[in-house]
């Protein structure tokens, strides 16, 4: 533990749905962190997370923040509640990790970012796929130039419809993961985007999405995302001049399919790259705790998370209008 924090960090969790329960579970395993309070309007969820522990439970997250002295807070409540809880946490002096998407709108995200800056506290966003060991190893190898120039990056994120999600469609719920990872790996921004969406099962929003982006560095990004597939798939392929990498988020496997030296492109052997498997959420929370002790920067810049959200919304807009978004309109999204 650093000299800046000689005692354990006091952690709280706001929202005890699936992701919030995971935050409470994993925070309890992070060295130098003590989970002291949790909040959720569901009495059964509170009982489940406080039973046989010293944690205190609150029906109202704002009450938790007012009564507890917390160093870090995970905000895993519905997106529509992110703004008031994040602002209350910052006002109470806590560093915040808010689940993605960062907010419902750009204005809300900007308010959070400004408030964190004024308070001198960290605001990070739960873009958990950045912390998947397979993606971290892929990023290292791309940075070392193993693939050469990247031609295409293709994200596949498929699965059954989650009945728990009613406030947003598949694009805002899932696409920010892949939009963020693409920008994270390529270190480049899109200059043109277009997409197609369909609504087949969801009552109010799209549940099928195919998007295409052209990046400033020449790479093409493809997103294939839906809530209509009975088998869960989470894969990312990156094609370049020296072959192709395939990362499986679920198994944390990373496979390299090299092009043979005597041919530009040809089918060849597959090479399994070694990946030290760890739970991505644990990697993420450890990084956030260390950033708090070190005084920053946040593991995920909230402005990058905001751009991922805005790109997702822009692609929904492109699909609804049947247009390609580029130029000044796209630059405004990335600003």
N, C-alpha and C positions, 0 to 999 in steps of 0.2 A: 504494500500500500504506500502511496506517495506521501511526502511530508505535508502536502496540502490537505489530505484527508486521513488523519491518523486513526479515525474511527470508522466502523462500517457505514456504508451509505444506507440511508433509510429510504426504502422504496414503497410506493403505493401503486395500485392498479385500478384504473377507472374503466369499468365495463368488464363483465365476466361472461361474455359469450364465448364461443370456441377459441378465438384468438386471445381474449383476455385471460381465460383459464390457463392457456399455455404460457402467457407472460408470468402469471403468478407462480406457476410450476417451475419455470426455468430461472426466474429471478432468484428463487430459493436455492439454486445450485451454483450461482455465480459467487466466487470467492469475494469476501469483503462487502457483501450486500445482505441486508436484512429486510424482508418483506414485513412491514408493520401494519399496513392497512389496505383494504380493498373496498370498492364501492360498486353497487349495482342495485337498481330498483327491485330486482327479483329476490325475494326473501329466501327462496330455496337455494339460489346460486350463492348468496352470502353465507348461508349456513354450511354449504358444502365446502367453501373455501376458508372458513374460519374454524370449523369444528376441529377440536383437538389440536389447535395451534394458538399462538399468542397474538395472532392478527386480530385487529379490530375491523368490524364491518359497518358500512354506512349505506343507507338507501340512496343518499344524495352525494355525488362526487364533490360538489362544491363544499358541502359540510365537512367531508373528509379533509379537503385541502385547508379549510379554515381551522380545523381542530388539531391536525397533525403537523408536525414539523418534518417535512419530507425533502430529501435531496434529489430524488428522481421519481418521475411518475410516468407510467405507461398509460396512454390513452387509447383504449380499444373499444370505445363506445361507437355507436353508429355515426357515419360521416356527418350527418346533420347536427350532431352534438359536439363535434370536434372543437369548433371555435370557442364556445363559452367555457368548456372544460380546460382547454389549453390556456386561455387567457387567465382563468382563475388560478391555475397551477403556477404560471409565471408570476402572477401577482403575489402568490404565497411564497415565492422564492425557490420553487422547484425547477430543476432541469427536466425537459419533457421529450419523450419519444412517443410520437403520435403515429398510429397505424395509417397505412395508405388506404385510399388517397388522402393527401394532406388535409383537404377541405372540400367543400361543395363547390366553391367558386374561387376565382382569382382574388377577388376583394377580400374574402375570408383568409386565404393563404397569406396575402400581403399583411393583413392585420396581425396575424400570428408572428410572422417574421419580424415585423417592426417591433412588436411587443418584446420579443426575445432579445433583440438588439438593445432596446432601451433598458431592459432589466439586467443585461450582462449575463444572461443565462443561455444554456444550449437548447436548441430546438432541432431534433433529428426526426427522420421519418422512416417508418418501418418498411423499407424496400428490401425485404428479407432475401430476395433472390441474389442480391449482390454478395451475400454472405454464404451462399451455397459453396462448399469447397470445390465442386467441379467447375463452377463459374470463376472462382478466384484463381484456380489453376489455369483455366483457359485464358483468362486475362493476362496472366504472367507470361504464358507462352506466345500469345499474340504480340505482346509488348516486346518480346525477344525476337520477333520477326520470323517465327517458325513457319507461318503460313504465307509469308510474303504479303503482297497486296490483297486486300479482302475484296471479293467480288459481290458476295451475297451473304446476308444473315437472315435466317428463317426461324421464326418462333412458332412452336405448336403447343397450344395450351387448351386441351379439350377435356370434357368431363360431363357428368350428369348435372341436371338443373338443381341448384341448392335452394330449397324452399325457404331458407332463412332470409334470403336477400329479396327485398321488395322495392327498396328506395332507388336503386340504380340498375342499369343494364350490364351486360357482360363486358362491354368496352370499358366503362369507368371502373368496374370492379376488378377486372383482370388485366386489361391491356397496359395500364401503367407499369406493371411488373416488367413486361417485355420492352416497352418503349424506354424505360430507364436502363435496363440491361444493355440494350442496343447502343444507346448513347455512351454508357459506361465503358463498353468494350471498344467501340469504334473511335471514341473521343471526337465525334463529329456530330453536327446537327443536320436534320433533314432540310432539304430545299424545296421539296414537292411531296405532297401526300394526297392519296385518294383511297376510297374504301367502299365496300358494300356491306349492308347489314340486313338482317331479317328478324322478325319476331314470330316464333313458332309455338312456344310454350309459355313464356313470360307474359303476364297479363298487361303490362304497361311499357316494357322496355325491350330493346333488342336482346336476343340470346344467341345470335350467330354473327360473326364478324370476320371479314377478310380485308386486310389493309395492306397497302403498298407504299413504301417511302423511298425516295431517292435522296441519298446523303451527299453532303458537300464534298466528301472525299471520293465520290463515285460509286460507293457501295449501294446495293439495293437491299432494302429491308422488307420482309414479308411477314405478316402476322396472321395466323390461322387460329382463331379463338372461338369456342362455343360452349354452351351449356346443354348440348344435344347428344353427346357421345356417351354411351354406357360404360366405356372404359376410360379411366383417367390417364391422360398423357401430358407430360411436361418435358419438352425437348427443345434444344436449340442447336441448329447446325450453322456452321460458318464455312463458306467455300472461298478459297483463295487460289493464288497461282501455284501453290505447292501442294494442294490437296484439300481435304475437308476435315474439320473437327465436328464431332457430335457430342453434346453434353446432355445427359439425362439428369434432370433435377431430382427425380424421385429416388433413383438408385445411386446418385452421385458418381456416375461413371463418365469418364471422358475418353473418347476413342478418336484416334487419328487415322485417316485414310490417306496416305501420301500418294502423290503422283510419282511414278517411276522416273528416274533421272533421264532415261532415253526417250521419254514421250511427254508432251505437254499435259495430256489427260488420258489416263488409262486405269482400268480396274486393277486393284492390287490388294495387298494384305492390309489387315486392320491392326493397328497397334494400340493396346490399352495403356493409357497413361496412368501413373500412380496418383491416387487422390487419397488424402488422409480424411476419412469420413468423420464428420461431426454434425450435430444438429445445427442447422443454420441459425435458428433463433438464439441458441446459446452463443454462437460466434458474434451475432449482432449485439446482444445485450452485454457481453463482455467488452466489446468495442465501445459501446456507449458509456459503460461504467468507467472505463479507462479514460475516455475523453473528458468526462466530468472531473475526474481526479486531476487530469492534466490541464484543465481549463480550455479544452477545445483543440481543434475544430470538431464539429459534429461529424459522426461517421457518414451520414448522408446529408448533404447540403439541402436545406429545405427549399431553396430556389430551384434546384434540380428536380426535386419531387414535384414542385408546382408546375414546372415545364412538362413533366410526364403526364400530369393530370390534364393540362391544357391541350397537349397533343392528342390525348385520347378524346377529349371533347371536340377538337377540331376535326378528327377523323369521323366521328359520328355526324358532325355537321356536313362534311364532304359527302358522306353517303346519302344523307337526307336530301341534299340539294342536287346530288348527281354531278358534282364538280370536282376539279382538281384544285387544291389550295396550295398556293405558292406565292412568291414575291412578298409584297408589303403585308399582305394578310397573314402569311405564315411568320414573317419576321416579328409581327406584333405578338404572336403566341410565344415566341422564343425570347422576347425581350425581358 
